[in-house]
Amino acid sequence: MIDVSLLSVIRRWYFRDGLSQREITRRTGLSRNTVRRYLKDDIAEPAYPQRDSHGKVKAFEEVLVSWLKREARRRRKERKTVKNLYEDLLPLGYSGSYDRVAAFVRKWREEQRLAASNQVYVPLEFAAGEAFQFDWGENYAFIDGRKTKLQVAHFKLSHSRAFMLRAYPTQSHEMLFDAHNHAFRVFNGVPERGIYDNMKTAVDKVQRGKERIVNRRFLTMVSHYLFEADFCNPAAGWEKGQVEKNVRDARSIIWQRLPRVSTLTELNDWLEAQCIADWQSRKHPQFTDKTIEDVWYQEQRQLMKVTAPFDGFIEHSKKVSSTCLVSFERNRYSVPASFANRRISLRVYPSRLSFVAEGQQIAEHPRTFMVSHDVPGKVIYDWQHYLLVAQRKPGALRNGAPFNTMPDSFKHLQSILLQRARGDKEMVEVLSLILHHDEADVVKAVEMALDAGCPSKQHVMNCLSRVITPPQPAPIPIVNSLQLITEPTSDASRYDTLRGKRHAH
């Protein structure tokens, strides 16, 4: 096709400069018929035929559109790439290039974006105490010198706009329940309704319209706090637009000045303080003469008071191994040896694990999270759980891995006693004192025996008796306010009158 600029030159040469068609043909290299056609009076701009840029993709448009809609409903990290879609088309008979598929996907996504931007929304207004909105966000923080990926729970009261952030390693059920406990504590009450998206920790299945199959454990939490759970329509984030905006704003308002912390608890304490400070300084978007804190104080009157936090654990049934260990999330935790090879319950909390059997807690450990999937799991021991085994097999003290976690004073005493005959049995008897006395007292008694320079079981027990001997009660003060007016006389003859006349003197 002839270029527009060349067309302009041909017409100028012919109509203004008076060149012949032969001369124009010679200069341009075009045929005389082409020059004659473009010199017609009604041609000012060349017309190009409409190009079909889709080509071989056109036959697969419906399939691609259905796939793209399916992927749009998935979570961002679960979506297929354009290359994956191209590879899925090849077995269906597509013989075109990847570039044509990519061009079609770009055009479709642009059309969807424009269609979404042209949607019309109704402004929402909430009464005091009516609702709160919840959403998860994702941020990074330096904890104990390591860059850590965190899942951040965002709560926002729809009327006062008071908000609260709390960070967790994952978005699991126990994290969700703990976030609600802290949010209602900070807000000093519970609104009538909670607005959520269709997160997996709350909704097992999305049905037609507003119908949902809600997770039973989530319903238990809702019933405990007596509020109504309201779930948004799929892909309708504007229904909880306040908290959606808060997730974005928090990155610039709070996370940009995030300090380096040593623990997750320290980070959450800092986040809570920052949220409350922001309430005090930021003006309310609707009541511009008041701060968020001022409106929140008024909204508290409409919130239902919290009588007790929700015990938001997730329970699992676990089999204890012959080495008294329970596996959870690639880590292993010890329990008392009397429960080896038995099935017990594991209650999972955000920061701790509680092991329950026969309705009683038998062990508790701080929860350990994996830093990377490439790192092998850890074994967390409590050496006291293995005392029953050590009493039957004293030789296990010498190389038993759990006993490496004993206090340093116990390890020092063990190194001395194991050099003696039957020292392992004597050491087990010292450790068994923990079963009947406070650990701190036994540790102090062992330290006293070590300082004396001749530690033994008898010496430790003697020191322990001195440690745990109760202090002597203070003497009762004598009150001198009462005094006798007539002092009694000592007259033993008065006892004779009690004997009667029949008794001889």
C-alpha positions in Angstrom: 0.0 0.0 0.0 1.2 3.5 -0.8 2.3 5.7 2.0 0.2 8.8 2.9 3.2 11.1 2.7 4.1 9.8 -0.8 0.5 10.3 -1.9 0.7 13.9 -0.9 3.9 14.4 -2.9 2.4 12.8 -6.0 -0.6 15.1 -5.9 1.5 18.2 -5.3 3.8 17.4 -8.2 0.9 16.9 -10.6 -1.6 19.5 -9.6 0.7 22.3 -8.4 4.1 21.8 -10.1 2.6 20.5 -13.4 4.7 17.4 -13.8 3.5 14.7 -16.2 2.3 11.3 -15.1 5.3 9.8 -17.0 7.8 12.0 -15.0 6.0 11.1 -11.7 6.2 7.4 -12.6 9.9 7.7 -13.3 10.6 9.5 -10.0 8.6 7.2 -7.8 9.0 3.8 -9.5 5.3 3.2 -9.3 3.3 2.0 -12.3 1.4 4.5 -14.4 -2.0 2.9 -13.4 -1.2 3.4 -9.7 -0.2 7.0 -10.3 -3.4 7.6 -12.3 -5.6 6.1 -9.6 -4.1 8.3 -6.9 -4.5 11.4 -8.9 -8.3 11.2 -9.0 -9.9 14.2 -7.4 -11.9 12.3 -4.8 -8.9 10.5 -3.3 -7.3 12.5 -0.5 -6.3 9.6 1.8 -5.7 5.9 0.8 -8.1 3.3 2.2 -6.6 0.2 3.7 -8.5 -3.1 4.1 -9.4 -4.1 7.7 -6.7 -6.4 9.0 -7.7 -9.5 10.8 -5.0 -9.5 13.5 -6.4 -12.6 15.2 -5.7 -15.0 12.4 -5.7 -18.6 13.6 -6.7 -17.5 17.1 -10.2 -16.6 15.9 -11.3 -20.2 15.9 -10.3 -20.5 19.6 -11.7 -17.3 20.9 -14.6 -18.8 22.9 -12.2 -21.3 24.5 -9.7 -18.6 25.4 -12.4 -16.3 26.8 -13.8 -19.1 29.0 -10.3 -19.8 30.3 -9.6 -16.2 31.0 -12.8 -15.8 33.0 -11.9 -18.9 35.0 -8.4 -17.7 35.8 -9.8 -14.2 36.8 -11.8 -15.9 39.6 -8.8 -17.6 41.0 -6.3 -16.2 43.5 -3.5 -14.3 41.9 -0.8 -16.8 42.7 -2.9 -19.7 41.4 -3.6 -18.2 37.9 -2.1 -19.6 34.8 0.2 -17.5 32.7 -0.4 -16.6 29.0 2.3 -19.1 28.1 0.4 -21.8 30.0 -2.8 -21.0 28.1 -0.9 -21.1 24.8 0.5 -24.6 25.7 -3.1 -25.7 26.6 -4.3 -24.6 23.1 -1.8 -26.7 21.2 -3.4 -30.1 21.9 -6.7 -28.6 20.7 -5.3 -28.0 17.3 -4.0 -24.5 17.5 -1.1 -24.0 15.0 -0.6 -20.3 15.3 2.2 -18.4 17.2 2.4 -17.5 20.9 2.4 -13.7 20.0 -1.1 -13.9 18.5 -2.4 -15.5 21.7 -0.7 -12.9 23.9 -2.1 -10.1 21.7 -5.6 -11.5 22.1 -5.2 -11.8 25.9 -3.9 -8.2 26.2 -6.9 -6.9 24.2 -9.4 -8.9 26.3 -8.0 -7.7 29.6 -8.0 -4.1 28.4 -11.6 -4.4 27.5 -12.4 -5.9 30.9 -10.5 -3.1 32.6 -12.4 -0.4 30.7 -15.7 -2.1 31.4 -14.9 -2.2 35.1 -13.9 1.5 35.1 -17.3 2.4 33.6 -19.3 0.7 36.4 -21.4 2.9 38.6 -21.5 2.5 42.4 -23.8 3.7 45.2 -22.1 5.5 48.1 -22.6 3.5 51.3 -23.3 4.9 54.7 -23.3 3.0 58.0 -24.9 3.7 61.4 -22.9 3.7 64.6 -22.2 0.1 65.7 -23.7 -1.3 62.6 -20.8 -3.1 60.9 -17.1 -3.7 60.6 -15.2 -4.8 57.5 -12.4 -7.4 57.4 -9.7 -8.3 54.8 -6.3 -9.8 54.6 -3.2 -8.0 53.3 0.4 -9.1 52.6 3.5 -7.2 53.8 7.1 -7.8 54.7 9.0 -7.0 57.9 12.4 -7.5 59.4 12.0 -9.8 62.4 15.1 -10.9 64.3 17.3 -9.6 61.4 15.4 -11.7 58.7 13.0 -10.4 56.1 9.8 -12.2 56.8 6.6 -12.4 54.7 3.5 -11.7 56.8 -0.2 -11.9 56.4 -1.8 -8.9 58.0 -5.4 -8.9 59.3 -7.2 -5.5 58.7 -10.3 -4.5 60.6 -12.2 -1.3 60.1 -15.4 0.0 61.9 -17.6 1.2 59.0 -19.0 4.2 60.9 -16.1 5.7 62.9 -13.4 4.4 60.5 -11.3 3.2 63.4 -9.0 0.5 62.1 -6.7 -2.1 63.5 -3.8 -4.2 62.0 -2.3 -7.4 63.3 0.3 -9.6 61.6 0.6 -13.4 61.4 2.7 -15.9 59.6 -0.3 -17.5 57.8 -4.0 -16.9 57.1 -5.2 -20.1 58.9 -8.2 -20.4 61.1 -6.5 -19.9 64.5 -4.9 -16.7 63.1 -8.2 -15.4 62.0 -9.9 -16.1 65.4 -7.0 -14.5 67.3 -7.2 -11.4 65.1 -10.9 -11.0 66.0 -10.1 -11.3 69.7 -7.6 -8.5 69.5 -9.7 -6.3 67.2 -12.8 -6.4 69.5 -10.5 -5.8 72.5 -9.0 -2.7 70.9 -12.5 -1.5 69.6 -13.9 -2.2 73.1 -16.9 -3.9 71.7 -18.5 -5.9 68.8 -20.7 -4.4 66.0 -23.9 -6.0 64.8 -22.5 -7.2 61.5 -19.1 -8.2 59.9 -18.5 -7.9 56.2 -16.1 -10.4 54.6 -15.1 -11.6 51.2 -15.4 -15.3 50.4 -12.2 -16.4 52.1 -11.5 -20.1 52.5 -11.2 -19.9 56.3 -14.8 -18.8 56.4 -16.7 -20.1 53.3 -16.5 -23.7 52.3 -18.6 -23.2 49.2 -20.1 -20.2 47.4 -23.6 -20.9 46.2 -26.1 -18.9 44.2 -26.7 -15.3 45.2 -25.9 -14.7 48.9 -26.1 -18.3 49.8 -23.0 -19.7 51.4 -21.9 -22.9 53.1 -20.0 -21.4 56.0 -17.2 -23.2 57.9 -18.4 -24.7 61.1 -15.6 -23.4 63.2 -16.1 -19.9 61.8 -19.8 -20.1 62.7 -18.8 -21.0 66.3 -16.8 -17.8 66.5 -19.6 -15.8 65.1 -22.0 -17.3 67.5 -19.7 -16.6 70.4 -19.5 -12.9 69.6 -23.2 -12.7 68.5 -22.7 -10.8 65.3 -24.0 -11.5 61.8 -21.5 -12.5 59.1 -22.2 -11.0 55.7 -20.2 -12.2 52.6 -19.7 -10.0 49.5 -20.6 -11.2 46.0 -17.7 -12.7 44.1 -15.4 -10.1 42.5 -17.3 -7.3 44.3 -14.7 -5.8 46.5 -16.4 -2.4 46.5 -19.0 -3.9 49.0 -16.2 -3.6 51.6 -14.4 -0.7 49.9 -13.3 0.9 53.2 -11.1 -1.9 54.3 -9.9 -2.6 50.7 -8.6 1.0 50.7 -7.2 0.6 54.1 -5.1 -2.3 53.0 -3.5 0.0 50.3 -3.2 3.0 52.5 -1.5 1.1 55.4 1.5 0.4 53.2 2.3 4.2 53.0 0.9 5.3 56.3 2.3 2.6 58.6 4.6 0.1 56.9 6.9 2.7 55.5 8.1 3.6 59.0 8.1 0.1 60.3 11.1 -0.5 62.6 13.2 -3.7 62.8 11.9 -5.9 65.6 13.1 -9.0 67.4 9.7 -10.8 67.7 6.3 -10.9 66.1 4.7 -9.9 69.4 6.9 -6.8 69.5 5.8 -6.0 65.9 2.1 -6.4 66.8 2.4 -4.2 69.8 3.9 -1.5 67.6 1.2 -1.8 65.0 -1.5 -1.5 67.6 0.1 1.7 69.0 0.4 3.2 65.5 -3.2 2.5 64.7 -4.4 4.2 67.8 -2.1 7.2 67.2 -3.5 7.5 63.7 -7.1 7.7 65.1 -6.0 10.6 67.2 -4.5 12.7 64.4 -6.6 11.9 61.3 -9.8 13.7 60.6 -13.0 11.7 59.9 -13.9 11.9 56.2 -17.6 12.6 56.9 -17.5 14.5 60.2 -14.6 16.8 59.2 -14.7 18.7 62.5 -13.9 15.5 64.5 -11.1 13.0 64.5 -11.6 9.3 64.1 -11.0 8.8 67.8 -13.8 11.3 68.6 -16.3 9.4 66.5 -15.1 6.1 67.9 -15.8 7.3 71.4 -19.4 8.0 70.4 -19.7 4.6 68.5 -18.6 2.6 71.6 -22.0 3.2 73.1 -23.6 1.2 70.3 -21.1 -1.7 70.4 -21.9 -4.9 72.4 -19.4 -5.5 75.2 -17.1 -8.5 75.1 -17.5 -10.8 78.1 -14.8 -13.3 77.2 -12.5 -13.8 74.2 -13.1 -16.7 71.9 -11.0 -19.8 72.5 -10.0 -20.0 68.8 -8.0 -23.2 68.6 -8.0 -25.8 65.8 -8.0 -29.4 67.0 -6.3 -32.3 65.4 -6.1 -35.9 66.4 -2.5 -37.1 66.6 -0.7 -40.4 67.2 2.3 -40.2 69.6 5.4 -42.0 68.4 7.4 -44.5 70.4 9.9 -41.7 71.0 7.2 -39.6 72.7 7.0 -37.2 69.8 4.0 -35.6 67.9 4.5 -34.3 64.3 2.9 -31.0 63.2 3.9 -28.8 60.2 7.2 -30.8 59.7 8.3 -30.2 63.3 8.1 -32.7 66.2 7.1 -31.9 69.8 7.6 -34.1 72.9 4.8 -35.2 75.3 5.1 -37.2 78.6 6.3 -40.7 78.1 3.2 -42.3 79.6 1.3 -41.3 76.4 3.7 -42.9 74.0 2.0 -44.9 71.2 -1.4 -43.4 72.1 -3.7 -41.1 70.3 -4.1 -37.6 71.8 -5.6 -34.2 70.7 -3.5 -31.3 69.5 -5.0 -27.8 69.9 -3.3 -25.3 67.7 -3.1 -21.6 68.7 -1.3 -18.9 66.8 1.7 -18.9 69.1 1.5 -22.2 71.1 0.5 -25.8 70.8 -1.5 -27.5 73.6 -1.6 -31.3 73.9 -4.7 -32.7 75.5 -5.5 -36.3 76.6 -8.4 -37.5 78.7 -9.8 -33.9 79.0 -6.5 -32.6 80.6 -3.6 -30.6 79.1 -0.6 -32.9 79.3 2.0 -30.7 77.5 2.4 -27.3 75.9 5.1 -25.9 73.6 5.7 -22.6 71.8 4.7 -22.9 68.1 7.7 -23.1 65.7 7.2 -21.9 62.1 9.3 -23.1 59.2 11.6 -20.4 57.7 11.9 -22.2 54.4 10.8 -25.5 52.9 14.4 -26.3 52.2 15.2 -26.4 55.9 14.5 -29.6 57.7 12.0 -29.6 60.6 13.0 -29.1 64.2 12.6 -31.4 67.2 11.4 -29.6 70.3 12.0 -31.5 73.5 11.0 -31.1 77.2 13.4 -33.3 79.1 10.9 -33.7 82.0 8.7 -35.7 79.6 11.3 -38.5 79.5 11.8 -38.9 83.3 9.6 -42.0 83.3 11.8 -43.6 80.7 15.0 -42.6 82.5 13.8 -44.1 85.8 13.4 -47.5 84.0 16.6 -47.0 81.9 19.1 -44.8 83.7 21.7 -45.4 81.0 19.6 -43.2 78.6 21.0 -40.2 80.4 24.4 -40.6 78.8 23.4 -40.0 75.2 19.7 -39.1 75.5 19.0 -36.1 73.1 16.1 -34.7 75.3 18.5 -34.3 78.3 20.7 -31.9 76.4 18.0 -29.3 77.1 18.4 -29.6 80.9 19.6 -26.5 82.9 23.4 -26.0 82.9 23.6 -26.9 86.7 22.0 -30.3 86.0 24.4 -31.0 83.2 27.4 -30.1 85.4 26.1 -32.4 88.2 25.5 -35.2 85.6 29.1 -34.9 84.3 30.3 -35.5 87.9 27.9 -38.2 89.0 28.4 -40.3 85.8 32.0 -40.8 86.7 31.0 -42.8 89.8 29.6 -46.3 90.1 25.8 -46.2 89.7 26.0 -42.5 89.1 23.4 -42.6 86.3 20.8 -44.0 88.8 21.8 -41.4 91.4 21.4 -38.7 88.7 17.9 -40.0 87.8 16.9 -39.8 91.4 18.0 -36.2 91.6 16.1 -35.3 88.4 13.0 -37.1 89.8 12.9 -34.5 92.6 11.3 -32.3 89.9 8.2 -34.4 90.1 7.5 -33.5 93.7 9.1 -30.1 94.1 9.3 -26.8 92.2 12.0 -26.9 89.5 13.5 -23.6 90.6 13.9 -25.0 94.1 15.6 -28.1 92.8 17.9 -26.1 90.6 18.9 -23.9 93.5 19.6 -26.9 95.7 21.8 -28.4 92.9 23.7 -25.2 92.6 24.3 -25.1 96.4 25.6 -28.7 96.3 28.0 -27.8 93.4 29.3 -24.7 95.2 30.1 -26.9 98.2 32.4 -29.0 96.0 31.1 -32.5 96.9 27.8 -33.0 95.1 25.8 -36.1 95.7 22.2 -37.2 95.8 22.1 -36.9 99.6 23.8 -33.5 99.5 21.3 -32.2 97.0 18.3 -33.5 99.1 19.8 -31.9 102.2 20.2 -28.6 100.4 16.6 -28.9 99.0 15.2 -29.4 102.5 16.9 -26.2 103.6 15.6 -24.3 100.5 12.0 -25.4 101.0 11.9 -25.2 104.8 9.1 -22.8 105.6 10.1 -19.8 107.6 9.4 -19.8 111.3 6.2 -17.8 112.1 6.8 -14.5 113.8 6.1 -14.6 117.6 2.7 -13.4 118.7 3.1 -10.0 120.3 2.0 -9.8 124.0 -0.7 -7.3 124.6 -0.1 -5.4 127.8 -3.2 -3.4 127.8 -5.0 -5.9 130.2 -3.7 -6.0 133.8 -4.9 -7.8 136.9 -6.2 -5.7 139.7 -6.2 -8.6 142.3 -3.3 -11.1 142.0 -4.4 -14.7 142.7 -3.0 -16.4 145.8 -1.4 -19.8 145.9 -3.4 -22.0 148.3 -3.2 -25.8 147.7 -5.6 -26.5 150.6 -8.5 -25.6 148.5 -8.1 -28.8 146.5 -8.8 -30.9 149.6 -12.4 -29.7 149.6 -12.9 -31.3 146.3 -12.1 -34.8 147.7 -15.1 -35.0 150.0 -15.4 -36.2 153.6 -15.1 -39.9 152.7 -11.5 -39.6 151.7 -8.8 -39.8 154.3 -6.5 -36.9 154.7 
